[in-house]
Amino acid sequence: INKFDAKYGPTYLVLDALQKLFYTSDAARESFVDLCEEKYVQQVTFDSYLYKTVQGNNPIGDVALLGKTLSSLYKNNTSKPAPMRELV
């Protein structure tokens, strides 16, 4: 199990952090949806699944993503939620 943890532990650590951050409230989930539209997020996600390890070796992209994450969390936590849509 130590070999598995050494190889895949960082991946599960990142996934756990994402779950704890983005699945705590509706506003946080909306922020997650906002971020999933980013090309950088899609590329890092694809590469991570492809290579079976957490990717993202672009520090500038990571810092930009952090800024967008904080901005989105602020926006979604301070604005009034959109009204519920009705099924017709």
KETISE-913291 format. One record per atom (N, C-alpha, C): atom name; x, y, z negated. Coordinates in Angstrom, 1 decimal. Atoms other than C-alpha are relative to their C-alpha. Example, Ala and Ser with C-alpha at 12.3 -4.5 7.8 and 13.67 -1.06 7.14 Angstrom:
2
<site name="N" xx="0.9" yy="-1.2" zz="0.0"/>
<site name="CA" xx="12.3" yy="-4.5" zz="-7.8"/>
<site name="C" xx="0.9" yy="1.2" zz="0.0"/>
<site name="N" xx="-0.9" yy="-1.1" zz="0.0"/>
<site name="CA" xx="13.7" yy="-1.1" zz="-7.1"/>
<site name="C" xx="-0.8" yy="1.1" zz="-0.8"/>
***
This chain:
88
<site name="N" xx="0.8" yy="-1.2" zz="0.0"/>
<site name="CA" xx="0.0" yy="0.0" zz="0.0"/>
<site name="C" xx="0.9" yy="1.3" zz="0.0"/>
<site name="N" xx="-0.9" yy="-1.1" zz="0.0"/>
<site name="CA" xx="3.0" yy="2.3" zz="-0.5"/>
<site name="C" xx="0.3" yy="0.5" zz="1.4"/>
<site name="N" xx="-0.4" yy="-0.4" zz="-1.4"/>
<site name="CA" xx="3.9" yy="2.2" zz="3.2"/>
<site name="C" xx="-1.2" yy="0.7" zz="0.6"/>
<site name="N" xx="1.2" yy="-0.6" zz="-0.6"/>
<site name="CA" xx="0.3" yy="3.0" zz="4.1"/>
<site name="C" xx="-0.2" yy="1.4" zz="-0.6"/>
<site name="N" xx="0.1" yy="-1.3" zz="0.6"/>
<site name="CA" xx="0.2" yy="5.9" zz="1.6"/>
<site name="C" xx="1.0" yy="1.0" zz="0.6"/>
<site name="N" xx="-1.1" yy="-0.9" zz="-0.5"/>
<site name="CA" xx="3.5" yy="7.3" zz="2.9"/>
<site name="C" xx="-0.3" yy="0.4" zz="1.4"/>
<site name="N" xx="0.3" yy="-0.3" zz="-1.4"/>
<site name="CA" xx="2.3" yy="7.1" zz="6.5"/>
<site name="C" xx="-1.3" yy="0.8" zz="0.2"/>
<site name="N" xx="1.3" yy="-0.6" zz="-0.3"/>
<site name="CA" xx="-1.3" yy="8.2" zz="6.2"/>
<site name="C" xx="-0.5" yy="0.9" zz="-1.2"/>
<site name="N" xx="0.4" yy="-0.8" zz="1.1"/>
<site name="CA" xx="-1.4" yy="10.0" zz="2.8"/>
<site name="C" xx="-0.3" yy="1.5" zz="0.3"/>
<site name="N" xx="0.2" yy="-1.4" zz="-0.3"/>
<site name="CA" xx="-1.0" yy="13.5" zz="4.2"/>
<site name="C" xx="-1.3" yy="0.2" zz="0.8"/>
<site name="N" xx="1.3" yy="-0.1" zz="-0.8"/>
<site name="CA" xx="-3.9" yy="12.9" zz="6.7"/>
<site name="C" xx="-1.2" yy="0.0" zz="-1.0"/>
<site name="N" xx="1.1" yy="0.0" zz="0.9"/>
<site name="CA" xx="-6.2" yy="12.0" zz="3.9"/>
<site name="C" xx="0.0" yy="1.1" zz="-1.0"/>
<site name="N" xx="-0.1" yy="-1.2" zz="0.8"/>
<site name="CA" xx="-5.0" yy="14.9" zz="1.8"/>
<site name="C" xx="-0.7" yy="1.2" zz="0.7"/>
<site name="N" xx="0.6" yy="-1.1" zz="-0.7"/>
<site name="CA" xx="-5.9" yy="17.3" zz="4.5"/>
<site name="C" xx="-1.5" yy="-0.2" zz="0.2"/>
<site name="N" xx="1.4" yy="0.3" zz="-0.1"/>
<site name="CA" xx="-9.3" yy="15.6" zz="5.1"/>
<site name="C" xx="-0.8" yy="0.3" zz="-1.3"/>
<site name="N" xx="0.6" yy="-0.3" zz="1.3"/>
<site name="CA" xx="-10.1" yy="15.8" zz="1.4"/>
<site name="C" xx="-0.1" yy="1.4" zz="-0.3"/>
<site name="N" xx="0.1" yy="-1.4" zz="0.2"/>
<site name="CA" xx="-9.2" yy="19.4" zz="1.2"/>
<site name="C" xx="-1.0" yy="0.7" zz="0.9"/>
<site name="N" xx="1.0" yy="-0.5" zz="-0.9"/>
<site name="CA" xx="-11.4" yy="20.2" zz="4.2"/>
<site name="C" xx="-1.4" yy="-0.3" zz="-0.5"/>
<site name="N" xx="1.3" yy="0.4" zz="0.6"/>
<site name="CA" xx="-14.3" yy="18.3" zz="2.6"/>
<site name="C" xx="-0.3" yy="0.9" zz="-1.2"/>
<site name="N" xx="0.2" yy="-0.8" zz="1.2"/>
<site name="CA" xx="-13.9" yy="20.1" zz="-0.7"/>
<site name="C" xx="-0.2" yy="1.5" zz="0.3"/>
<site name="N" xx="0.2" yy="-1.4" zz="-0.3"/>
<site name="CA" xx="-13.7" yy="23.5" zz="1.0"/>
<site name="C" xx="-1.3" yy="0.3" zz="0.8"/>
<site name="N" xx="1.0" yy="-0.4" zz="-0.9"/>
<site name="CA" xx="-16.3" yy="23.3" zz="3.7"/>
<site name="C" xx="-1.4" yy="-0.8" zz="-0.2"/>
<site name="N" xx="1.3" yy="0.7" zz="0.2"/>
<site name="CA" xx="-19.0" yy="20.9" zz="2.3"/>
<site name="C" xx="-0.5" yy="0.3" zz="-1.4"/>
<site name="N" xx="0.5" yy="-0.4" zz="1.3"/>
<site name="CA" xx="-19.8" yy="22.8" zz="-0.9"/>
<site name="C" xx="-1.2" yy="0.9" zz="0.0"/>
<site name="N" xx="1.2" yy="-0.9" zz="-0.1"/>
<site name="CA" xx="-22.5" yy="25.2" zz="0.4"/>
<site name="C" xx="-0.4" yy="0.2" zz="1.5"/>
<site name="N" xx="0.4" yy="-0.2" zz="-1.4"/>
<site name="CA" xx="-24.5" yy="26.1" zz="3.5"/>
<site name="C" xx="0.9" yy="1.1" zz="0.6"/>
<site name="N" xx="-0.9" yy="-1.0" zz="-0.6"/>
<site name="CA" xx="-22.3" yy="29.2" zz="4.0"/>
<site name="C" xx="1.3" yy="-0.6" zz="0.4"/>
<site name="N" xx="-1.2" yy="0.6" zz="-0.3"/>
<site name="CA" xx="-19.2" yy="27.1" zz="3.9"/>
<site name="C" xx="-0.1" yy="-0.9" zz="1.2"/>
<site name="N" xx="0.3" yy="0.9" zz="-1.2"/>
<site name="CA" xx="-20.7" yy="24.6" zz="6.4"/>
<site name="C" xx="-0.1" yy="0.9" zz="1.3"/>
<site name="N" xx="0.1" yy="-0.9" zz="-1.2"/>
<site name="CA" xx="-21.5" yy="27.6" zz="8.7"/>
<site name="C" xx="1.4" yy="0.4" zz="0.4"/>
<site name="N" xx="-1.3" yy="-0.3" zz="-0.3"/>
<site name="CA" xx="-17.9" yy="28.6" zz="8.4"/>
<site name="C" xx="0.8" yy="-1.1" zz="0.8"/>
<site name="N" xx="-0.6" yy="1.2" zz="-0.6"/>
<site name="CA" xx="-16.8" yy="25.1" zz="9.4"/>
<site name="C" xx="-0.4" yy="0.0" zz="1.5"/>
<site name="N" xx="0.5" yy="0.0" zz="-1.4"/>
<site name="CA" xx="-19.0" yy="25.3" zz="12.5"/>
<site name="C" xx="0.7" yy="1.1" zz="0.8"/>
<site name="N" xx="-0.7" yy="-1.1" zz="-0.7"/>
<site name="CA" xx="-17.5" yy="28.7" zz="13.4"/>
<site name="C" xx="1.4" yy="-0.4" zz="0.4"/>
<site name="N" xx="-1.4" yy="0.3" zz="-0.3"/>
<site name="CA" xx="-14.0" yy="27.3" zz="13.2"/>
<site name="C" xx="0.1" yy="-1.2" zz="1.0"/>
<site name="N" xx="0.0" yy="1.1" zz="-1.0"/>
<site name="CA" xx="-14.8" yy="24.2" zz="15.2"/>
<site name="C" xx="-0.1" yy="0.5" zz="1.4"/>
<site name="N" xx="0.1" yy="-0.6" zz="-1.4"/>
<site name="CA" xx="-15.4" yy="26.5" zz="18.2"/>
<site name="C" xx="1.4" yy="0.4" zz="0.5"/>
<site name="N" xx="-1.4" yy="-0.5" zz="-0.3"/>
<site name="CA" xx="-11.7" yy="27.6" zz="18.1"/>
<site name="C" xx="0.7" yy="-1.1" zz="0.8"/>
<site name="N" xx="-0.8" yy="0.9" zz="-0.9"/>
<site name="CA" xx="-9.6" yy="26.0" zz="20.9"/>
<site name="C" xx="1.2" yy="-0.6" zz="-0.8"/>
<site name="N" xx="-1.1" yy="0.5" zz="0.8"/>
<site name="CA" xx="-6.7" yy="25.7" zz="18.4"/>
<site name="C" xx="-0.4" yy="-1.2" zz="-0.9"/>
<site name="N" xx="0.5" yy="1.1" zz="0.9"/>
<site name="CA" xx="-8.8" yy="23.6" zz="16.0"/>
<site name="C" xx="-0.3" yy="-1.2" zz="0.8"/>
<site name="N" xx="0.3" yy="1.2" zz="-0.8"/>
<site name="CA" xx="-10.0" yy="21.4" zz="18.8"/>
<site name="C" xx="1.3" yy="-0.7" zz="0.5"/>
<site name="N" xx="-1.3" yy="0.6" zz="-0.5"/>
<site name="CA" xx="-6.4" yy="20.8" zz="20.1"/>
<site name="C" xx="0.7" yy="-0.7" zz="-1.2"/>
<site name="N" xx="-0.7" yy="0.6" zz="1.1"/>
<site name="CA" xx="-5.0" yy="20.1" zz="16.6"/>
<site name="C" xx="-0.8" yy="-1.3" zz="-0.4"/>
<site name="N" xx="0.9" yy="1.2" zz="0.3"/>
<site name="CA" xx="-8.0" yy="17.7" zz="15.9"/>
<site name="C" xx="0.3" yy="-1.1" zz="1.0"/>
<site name="N" xx="-0.2" yy="1.0" zz="-1.0"/>
<site name="CA" xx="-7.5" yy="15.9" zz="19.2"/>
<site name="C" xx="1.4" yy="-0.7" zz="-0.2"/>
<site name="N" xx="-1.4" yy="0.5" zz="0.2"/>
<site name="CA" xx="-3.7" yy="15.6" zz="18.7"/>
<site name="C" xx="0.1" yy="-0.9" zz="-1.3"/>
<site name="N" xx="-0.1" yy="0.7" zz="1.3"/>
<site name="CA" xx="-4.1" yy="14.4" zz="15.1"/>
<site name="C" xx="-0.6" yy="-1.4" zz="0.2"/>
<site name="N" xx="0.6" yy="1.3" zz="-0.3"/>
<site name="CA" xx="-6.5" yy="11.6" zz="16.2"/>
<site name="C" xx="0.9" yy="-0.8" zz="0.9"/>
<site name="N" xx="-0.8" yy="0.7" zz="-1.0"/>
<site name="CA" xx="-4.3" yy="10.7" zz="19.2"/>
<site name="C" xx="1.3" yy="-0.6" zz="-0.7"/>
<site name="N" xx="-1.2" yy="0.4" zz="0.5"/>
<site name="CA" xx="-1.1" yy="10.5" zz="17.2"/>
<site name="C" xx="-0.1" yy="-0.6" zz="-1.4"/>
<site name="N" xx="0.3" yy="0.6" zz="1.3"/>
<site name="CA" xx="-2.7" yy="9.2" zz="13.9"/>
<site name="C" xx="0.8" yy="0.7" zz="-1.1"/>
<site name="N" xx="-0.7" yy="-0.7" zz="1.1"/>
<site name="CA" xx="-1.0" yy="11.9" zz="11.8"/>
<site name="C" xx="-0.4" yy="1.5" zz="0.2"/>
<site name="N" xx="0.4" yy="-1.4" zz="-0.1"/>
<site name="CA" xx="-1.8" yy="15.5" zz="11.0"/>
<site name="C" xx="0.9" yy="0.8" zz="0.8"/>
<site name="N" xx="-0.8" yy="-0.8" zz="-0.9"/>
<site name="CA" xx="-0.6" yy="17.8" zz="13.7"/>
<site name="C" xx="-0.2" yy="1.5" zz="-0.4"/>
<site name="N" xx="0.1" yy="-1.5" zz="0.3"/>
<site name="CA" xx="-0.4" yy="21.6" zz="13.8"/>
<site name="C" xx="1.4" yy="0.6" zz="-0.2"/>
<site name="N" xx="-1.4" yy="-0.5" zz="0.1"/>
<site name="CA" xx="3.3" yy="22.4" zz="14.3"/>
<site name="C" xx="0.2" yy="1.4" zz="0.5"/>
<site name="N" xx="-0.1" yy="-1.4" zz="-0.5"/>
<site name="CA" xx="2.5" yy="26.0" zz="15.3"/>
<site name="C" xx="-0.3" yy="0.9" zz="-1.2"/>
<site name="N" xx="0.2" yy="-0.8" zz="1.2"/>
<site name="CA" xx="3.0" yy="28.2" zz="12.2"/>
<site name="C" xx="-0.9" yy="1.3" zz="0.3"/>
<site name="N" xx="0.7" yy="-1.1" zz="-0.4"/>
<site name="CA" xx="1.6" yy="31.2" zz="14.1"/>
<site name="C" xx="-1.5" yy="-0.3" zz="0.1"/>
<site name="N" xx="1.4" yy="0.5" zz="-0.1"/>
<site name="CA" xx="-1.6" yy="29.3" zz="15.0"/>
<site name="C" xx="-0.6" yy="-0.3" zz="-1.3"/>
<site name="N" xx="0.5" yy="0.4" zz="1.3"/>
<site name="CA" xx="-1.9" yy="28.0" zz="11.5"/>
<site name="C" xx="-0.3" yy="1.3" zz="-0.8"/>
<site name="N" xx="0.2" yy="-1.2" zz="0.7"/>
<site name="CA" xx="-1.6" yy="31.5" zz="10.0"/>
<site name="C" xx="-1.3" yy="0.7" zz="0.6"/>
<site name="N" xx="1.2" yy="-0.6" zz="-0.7"/>
<site name="CA" xx="-4.2" yy="32.8" zz="12.6"/>
<site name="C" xx="-1.2" yy="-0.7" zz="-0.5"/>
<site name="N" xx="1.2" yy="0.9" zz="0.5"/>
<site name="CA" xx="-6.5" yy="29.9" zz="11.6"/>
<site name="C" xx="-0.3" yy="0.3" zz="-1.4"/>
<site name="N" xx="0.3" yy="-0.4" zz="1.4"/>
<site name="CA" xx="-6.1" yy="30.8" zz="7.9"/>
<site name="C" xx="-0.8" yy="1.3" zz="0.0"/>
<site name="N" xx="0.7" yy="-1.3" zz="-0.1"/>
<site name="CA" xx="-7.1" yy="34.4" zz="8.7"/>
<site name="C" xx="-1.5" yy="-0.2" zz="0.4"/>
<site name="N" xx="1.3" yy="0.2" zz="-0.5"/>
<site name="CA" xx="-10.1" yy="33.2" zz="10.7"/>
<site name="C" xx="-0.9" yy="-0.7" zz="-1.0"/>
<site name="N" xx="0.7" yy="0.7" zz="1.1"/>
<site name="CA" xx="-11.1" yy="30.8" zz="7.9"/>
<site name="C" xx="-0.5" yy="0.9" zz="-1.1"/>
<site name="N" xx="0.4" yy="-0.9" zz="1.1"/>
<site name="CA" xx="-11.0" yy="33.4" zz="5.2"/>
<site name="C" xx="-1.0" yy="1.0" zz="0.5"/>
<site name="N" xx="0.9" yy="-1.0" zz="-0.5"/>
<site name="CA" xx="-12.8" yy="35.9" zz="7.4"/>
<site name="C" xx="-1.4" yy="-0.6" zz="0.2"/>
<site name="N" xx="1.2" yy="0.7" zz="-0.2"/>
<site name="CA" xx="-15.5" yy="33.4" zz="8.3"/>
<site name="C" xx="-0.7" yy="-0.3" zz="-1.3"/>
<site name="N" xx="0.6" yy="0.3" zz="1.3"/>
<site name="CA" xx="-16.0" yy="32.3" zz="4.7"/>
<site name="C" xx="-0.5" yy="1.3" zz="-0.7"/>
<site name="N" xx="0.5" yy="-1.2" zz="0.5"/>
<site name="CA" xx="-16.3" yy="35.9" zz="3.6"/>
<site name="C" xx="-1.3" yy="0.5" zz="0.7"/>
<site name="N" xx="1.2" yy="-0.4" zz="-0.8"/>
<site name="CA" xx="-18.8" yy="36.7" zz="6.4"/>
<site name="C" xx="-1.2" yy="-0.8" zz="-0.4"/>
<site name="N" xx="1.2" yy="0.9" zz="0.3"/>
<site name="CA" xx="-21.0" yy="33.7" zz="5.7"/>
<site name="C" xx="-0.4" yy="0.0" zz="-1.5"/>
<site name="N" xx="0.4" yy="0.0" zz="1.4"/>
<site name="CA" xx="-20.9" yy="34.1" zz="1.9"/>
<site name="C" xx="-0.6" yy="1.4" zz="-0.4"/>
<site name="N" xx="0.5" yy="-1.3" zz="0.3"/>
<site name="CA" xx="-21.8" yy="37.8" zz="2.0"/>
<site name="C" xx="-1.2" yy="0.5" zz="0.8"/>
<site name="N" xx="1.1" yy="-0.4" zz="-0.9"/>
<site name="CA" xx="-24.4" yy="38.0" zz="4.8"/>
<site name="C" xx="-1.2" yy="-0.8" zz="-0.4"/>
<site name="N" xx="1.2" yy="0.7" zz="0.3"/>
<site name="CA" xx="-28.0" yy="37.0" zz="4.5"/>
<site name="C" xx="-0.1" yy="-1.1" zz="1.0"/>
<site name="N" xx="0.1" yy="1.1" zz="-0.9"/>
<site name="CA" xx="-28.7" yy="33.6" zz="6.0"/>
<site name="C" xx="-1.0" yy="0.3" zz="1.1"/>
<site name="N" xx="1.0" yy="-0.1" zz="-1.1"/>
<site name="CA" xx="-30.5" yy="33.4" zz="9.3"/>
<site name="C" xx="-1.3" yy="-0.7" zz="-0.4"/>
<site name="N" xx="1.3" yy="0.7" zz="0.3"/>
<site name="CA" xx="-34.2" yy="32.4" zz="9.0"/>
<site name="C" xx="0.0" yy="-1.4" zz="0.6"/>
<site name="N" xx="0.1" yy="1.3" zz="-0.5"/>
<site name="CA" xx="-35.0" yy="28.8" zz="9.4"/>
<site name="C" xx="-0.8" yy="0.0" zz="1.3"/>
<site name="N" xx="0.7" yy="0.1" zz="-1.3"/>
<site name="CA" xx="-36.1" yy="27.8" zz="12.9"/>
<site name="C" xx="-1.1" yy="-1.0" zz="-0.2"/>
<site name="N" xx="1.1" yy="1.0" zz="0.0"/>
<site name="CA" xx="-39.4" yy="26.0" zz="13.4"/>
<site name="C" xx="0.0" yy="-0.8" zz="1.2"/>
<site name="N" xx="0.1" yy="0.9" zz="-1.2"/>
<site name="CA" xx="-39.8" yy="23.0" zz="15.6"/>
<site name="C" xx="-1.4" yy="0.2" zz="0.6"/>
<site name="N" xx="1.3" yy="-0.3" zz="-0.7"/>
<site name="CA" xx="-42.5" yy="23.6" zz="18.2"/>
<site name="C" xx="-0.5" yy="-1.3" zz="0.6"/>
***
